[in-house]
């Protein structure tokens, strides 16, 4: 199931991004080295987690953000952003 989600996409987050590039409630997928990273902004806080579900490799950027969690779009596993 996880095949096909290994290509690098998005900005190089090691270089940083402008806070204005990530609106409140927004999600952005980028890369840090060889890792795909999902950024989620909640108010003044920005959280960074792996961009893929650790169970099935689902794209968490397509998941639903509920308070300080993100849910896998493939099987609804809940990942804490904190």
Backbone as CSV, one residue per row, in Angstrom:
resi,resn,N_x,N_y,N_z,CA_x,CA_y,CA_z,C_x,C_y,C_z
1,UNK,0.798,-1.200,0.000,0.000,0.000,0.000,0.841,1.264,0.000
2,UNK,2.033,1.211,0.553,2.840,2.411,0.702,3.626,2.764,-0.547
3,UNK,3.605,1.927,-1.543,4.389,2.183,-2.731,3.911,3.444,-3.435
4,UNK,4.878,4.167,-4.041,4.524,5.340,-4.813,4.528,6.633,-4.026
5,UNK,4.846,6.595,-2.736,4.854,7.812,-1.936,6.255,8.133,-1.428
6,UNK,7.277,7.815,-2.219,8.637,8.023,-1.761,9.342,9.161,-2.481
7,UNK,8.745,9.764,-3.498,9.424,10.838,-4.211,9.437,12.111,-3.366
8,UNK,10.508,12.896,-3.526,10.643,14.140,-2.781,9.811,15.227,-3.433
9,UNK,9.022,15.896,-2.626,8.206,17.004,-3.114,8.302,18.161,-2.136
10,UNK,7.924,19.326,-2.600,7.845,20.487,-1.735,9.183,21.141,-1.475
11,UNK,9.134,22.225,-0.702,10.349,22.990,-0.434,11.310,22.252,0.492
12,UNK,12.563,22.662,0.433,13.584,22.152,1.343,13.399,22.884,2.667
13,UNK,12.817,22.205,3.640,12.485,22.844,4.911,13.714,23.183,5.743
14,UNK,14.843,22.568,5.442,16.081,22.917,6.138,16.483,24.359,5.827
15,UNK,16.004,24.880,4.701,16.269,26.265,4.319,15.280,27.226,4.979
16,UNK,14.205,26.681,5.551,13.180,27.505,6.187,12.147,27.981,5.180
17,UNK,11.007,28.392,5.694,9.954,28.987,4.869,9.421,30.199,5.619
18,UNK,8.788,31.086,4.899,8.146,32.238,5.536,6.868,31.768,6.225
19,UNK,6.595,32.277,7.410,5.379,31.905,8.125,4.145,32.216,7.282
20,UNK,4.224,33.241,6.456,3.091,33.608,5.596,2.813,32.557,4.518
21,UNK,3.768,31.650,4.266,3.555,30.561,3.307,2.673,29.454,3.875
22,UNK,2.399,29.523,5.174,1.611,28.488,5.846,0.499,29.176,6.639
23,UNK,-0.678,29.327,6.041,-1.764,30.025,6.742,-2.261,29.233,7.949
24,UNK,-2.910,29.909,8.870,-3.473,29.248,10.043,-4.406,28.130,9.592
25,UNK,-4.199,26.937,10.123,-4.981,25.766,9.732,-4.452,25.083,8.486
26,UNK,-3.387,25.628,7.913,-2.846,25.096,6.667,-1.872,23.954,6.868
27,UNK,-1.666,23.205,5.787,-0.719,22.088,5.757,0.228,22.307,4.592
28,UNK,1.466,21.880,4.759,2.460,21.996,3.702,3.392,20.801,3.785
29,UNK,3.612,20.140,2.664,4.561,19.025,2.614,5.859,19.538,2.019
30,UNK,6.939,19.227,2.697,8.264,19.586,2.217,9.217,18.452,2.528
31,UNK,10.478,18.744,2.386,11.479,17.713,2.646,12.557,18.275,3.561
32,UNK,13.126,17.388,4.325,14.261,17.713,5.184,15.235,16.556,5.002
33,UNK,16.280,16.796,4.233,17.161,15.699,3.838,16.388,14.758,2.936
34,UNK,16.389,13.476,3.266,15.660,12.481,2.475,14.250,12.236,2.994
35,UNK,13.853,12.934,4.046,12.552,12.693,4.673,11.494,13.670,4.187
36,UNK,10.299,13.145,3.929,9.137,13.980,3.630,8.526,14.402,4.962
37,UNK,8.244,15.687,5.103,7.761,16.251,6.359,6.472,17.021,6.097
38,UNK,5.515,16.857,7.000,4.264,17.605,6.946,4.311,18.690,8.011
39,UNK,4.121,19.943,7.600,3.979,21.051,8.537,2.499,21.378,8.659
40,UNK,2.053,21.626,9.883,0.671,22.019,10.146,0.721,23.235,11.061
41,UNK,0.018,24.289,10.671,-0.021,25.493,11.505,-1.341,25.563,12.250
42,UNK,-1.237,25.752,13.566,-2.404,25.933,14.436,-2.180,27.222,15.215
43,UNK,-2.778,28.310,14.748,-2.567,29.609,15.381,-1.131,30.051,15.196
44,UNK,-0.440,30.280,16.311,0.953,30.720,16.240,1.935,29.562,16.306
45,UNK,1.428,28.334,16.437,2.294,27.161,16.525,2.371,26.445,15.181
46,UNK,3.559,25.937,14.871,3.765,25.133,13.670,4.321,23.786,14.119
47,UNK,3.679,22.713,13.668,4.081,21.360,14.031,4.659,20.658,12.808
48,UNK,5.638,19.803,13.036,6.261,19.035,11.960,6.216,17.554,12.321
49,UNK,5.668,16.756,11.410,5.610,15.302,11.589,5.949,14.648,10.254
50,UNK,6.179,13.355,10.291,6.393,12.618,9.050,5.188,12.820,8.136
51,UNK,5.429,12.932,6.852,4.344,13.174,5.900,3.560,11.915,5.555
52,UNK,4.020,10.759,6.040,3.327,9.516,5.715,2.934,8.755,6.975
53,UNK,1.822,8.077,6.887,1.330,7.233,7.972,2.335,6.116,8.232
54,UNK,2.628,5.884,9.494,3.588,4.839,9.848,3.012,3.436,9.693
55,UNK,1.705,3.319,9.533,1.077,2.007,9.383,1.038,1.559,7.924
56,UNK,0.432,2.389,7.061,0.224,2.004,5.667,0.884,2.939,4.665
57,UNK,1.548,3.980,5.140,2.216,4.905,4.238,1.289,5.904,3.576
58,UNK,0.089,6.074,4.125,-0.865,7.031,3.566,-0.346,8.457,3.659
59,UNK,-0.726,9.315,2.719,-0.267,10.701,2.700,-1.012,11.548,3.739
60,UNK,-0.360,11.866,4.842,-1.032,12.595,5.920,-1.462,14.000,5.503
61,UNK,-0.858,14.556,4.467,-1.286,15.869,3.978,-2.722,15.828,3.466
62,UNK,-3.190,14.644,3.078,-4.574,14.484,2.627,-5.511,14.175,3.788
63,UNK,-4.952,14.059,4.987,-5.743,13.719,6.160,-6.424,14.925,6.777
64,UNK,-7.300,14.647,7.687,-8.077,15.665,8.376,-7.347,16.098,9.642
65,UNK,-7.179,17.413,9.814,-6.600,17.947,11.047,-7.748,18.262,11.996
66,UNK,-7.697,17.666,13.190,-8.704,17.892,14.225,-7.962,18.308,15.485
67,UNK,-8.141,19.575,15.869,-7.416,20.163,17.000,-5.920,19.962,16.787
68,UNK,-5.243,19.222,17.654,-3.796,19.044,17.487,-3.449,17.618,17.052
69,UNK,-4.302,17.059,16.173,-4.048,15.737,15.603,-4.273,15.779,14.094
70,UNK,-3.691,14.814,13.403,-3.963,14.618,11.981,-4.347,13.152,11.808
71,UNK,-5.350,12.908,10.965,-5.847,11.542,10.753,-5.436,11.034,9.376
72,UNK,-5.008,9.791,9.337,-4.630,9.171,8.073,-5.862,9.090,7.172
73,UNK,-5.741,9.517,5.916,-6.894,9.457,5.024,-7.234,8.036,4.575
74,UNK,-6.325,7.093,4.772,-6.561,5.726,4.322,-7.270,4.872,5.361
75,UNK,-6.941,5.062,6.650,-7.571,4.193,7.654,-7.893,4.924,8.956
76,UNK,-7.772,6.235,8.954,-8.217,7.111,10.044,-7.431,6.984,11.342
77,UNK,-6.217,6.430,11.278,-5.363,6.437,12.470,-5.097,7.890,12.841
78,UNK,-5.013,8.154,14.124,-4.871,9.508,14.635,-3.436,9.724,15.124
79,UNK,-2.783,10.773,14.619,-1.413,11.094,14.999,-1.390,12.435,15.721
80,UNK,-0.772,12.450,16.889,-0.663,13.662,17.697,0.388,14.577,17.081
81,UNK,0.032,15.823,16.845,0.974,16.776,16.272,1.961,17.308,17.304
82,UNK,1.619,17.193,18.561,2.512,17.703,19.610,3.559,16.683,19.911
